[in-house]
Amino acid sequence: MDQQRSGAPQRPASRLAVGVVSAGRVGSVVGAALTRAGHRVVAASAVSDASLARAARHLPGAEILPPPDVAAAAELVLVAVPDDAIVPLVASLPARPGQIWVHTSGALGVEALRPARDAGALTVALAPAMTFTGRDEDLERLNGISWAVTGEAEARFVGEALVLEMGGDPEHVDEADRARYHAALVYAANHLMTLVNDAADQLRAVGVANPERLMAPLVSASLDNALRHGDAALTGPVSRGDAGTVARHLAALEGTGIAETYRAMARRTAERALDSGRLKSADAEGLLDVLAHPDEKEAP
């Protein structure tokens, strides 16, 4: 890749031969995005029937090979395996000078690729800020999203160029901040899934036939308001200091498995409401007493 050390990264002068380890939900889609950007996925590893099917669908030109052979065949090695598997896997694979090694973990930085760097490869951590479901829409969802880029000097420019080629927006994240960065995304995306599905279960339990349809406008509007307006968009009983309603909620949720989750989230919501001025201190006293865990309350 020809890069300018100052200014925007330049498009590669020639296509790169890409090896994907492995063709899971993330690797197959990122490999397809690199293909769409003009590179060639020449090899991929895939063991399960699902991975083989994804490779056939997203990486039709790739030869299915064991991971060491994939790495040996590639100019750009894309490592897309679970976080805990990256370090031992990279240590077991052949690397050489002139290669580019990339992993897609959000939580890990470029240090996870140290064996490849020690062998002379250029190493960069690229994490798409997106969830992957294994469905066909995953590839289109990469358009315009942000990618966390971690690398030193030339590697960082190379990573930014790859992200731009795939239609993304590079966001530099320091090595030491990767875990916190990833925790924030998990907190927002994965925990949102749990909250919505828990809420759907409660509605279903009281006879709502299609809770997803009922919640969709409310949840969509709430997410849009939060992203547009932050804490200023907060509504509901916590923001009003309505201790009686919150107490009734906790009583109704007793034994459902989510009462303590509701309590913890309501307390955090109250803290943000206080900090932002949405909830007045005078209105918060009774609410915080209701939200205190029974073990925290003073004995009479």
C-alpha positions, 0 to 999 in steps of 0.5 A: 500500500502506498500511504501518505504520512501526512494527510488522508490515506491513499487507495492501494495501488494494487489488489491485495490477496486476502486470507480470512481466518476464519469464515465466521459471522464477522470474518466472512462479511469483512472479507466480502467488504474487502472484495467489494473494495477491490481486493481478492480473498484467495483463502479462508478457513472454515470447519463447521457447516455454517462457516462453510456455507458463509464462505460459499456465499460471501467468499466464493473465490476463496480456497478452503484451507487450514489456518496456517495455509491461509496465512501463508497464501495471503498478503493481508491476513484477516484474523476474525476468531473469538477474542480469547483465541486470537493470541494463541492462534496468531502465535501458531501461524506463519507470518513474514515481512511484507504482510499485513495482519489485521484482527477484528476484536473490539476489546483487544489492541494490536499487542494481540498480533505481536508474533506477526509483528515480530516476524516483520508483518505490519499489524493493525487492529480494526473493529467494526462498530456493528453487530453481526447476525449471520444474515445477508444484511450484515454486509450492507450494514457496514456502509458508513459505520465507524471502525476502531483503528489501533496501530503504530505509524504506518500501520495506522495509516494502512488500517485507516485506508482499509476502513475507508475502502470498505466505506467506513469511518476510521476512529482512532482508539489507543491500545490502552483504551480498547477494553473500555471502548468495547465495554461501552459498545457491549453496554449499549448494544448487547445489554439493549437486546437483553432489556428489550427481550426481557420487556417483551417477556413481561408483556407476553406474560400479561397477555400481549400477543405481539409485544415486539410490534407494541414496543417497536415505536416506543423503543425506536423513538427512545433510542432516536431521542437518546442519540439526538438529545442525550439526557435531555430526552429522558422521560418516565417516573424516575425523571419525575421522582415518582417513587410510588410508581417505581415501588409498584413496578418493583412489587410487580416484578418480584419473582420474575427474574428482572426486579434487581435489574430494574432496580439497578437501571432505575438507580443509574437513571436517577443518578444521570437525571440528577446530574443533568438537572432533570430530577431535583434533589428534593424529588429524589429522596423518596425515589432513592429510598425505594430503589435502595436494595433491602440490605442497604436500608437501615433496620428500624 
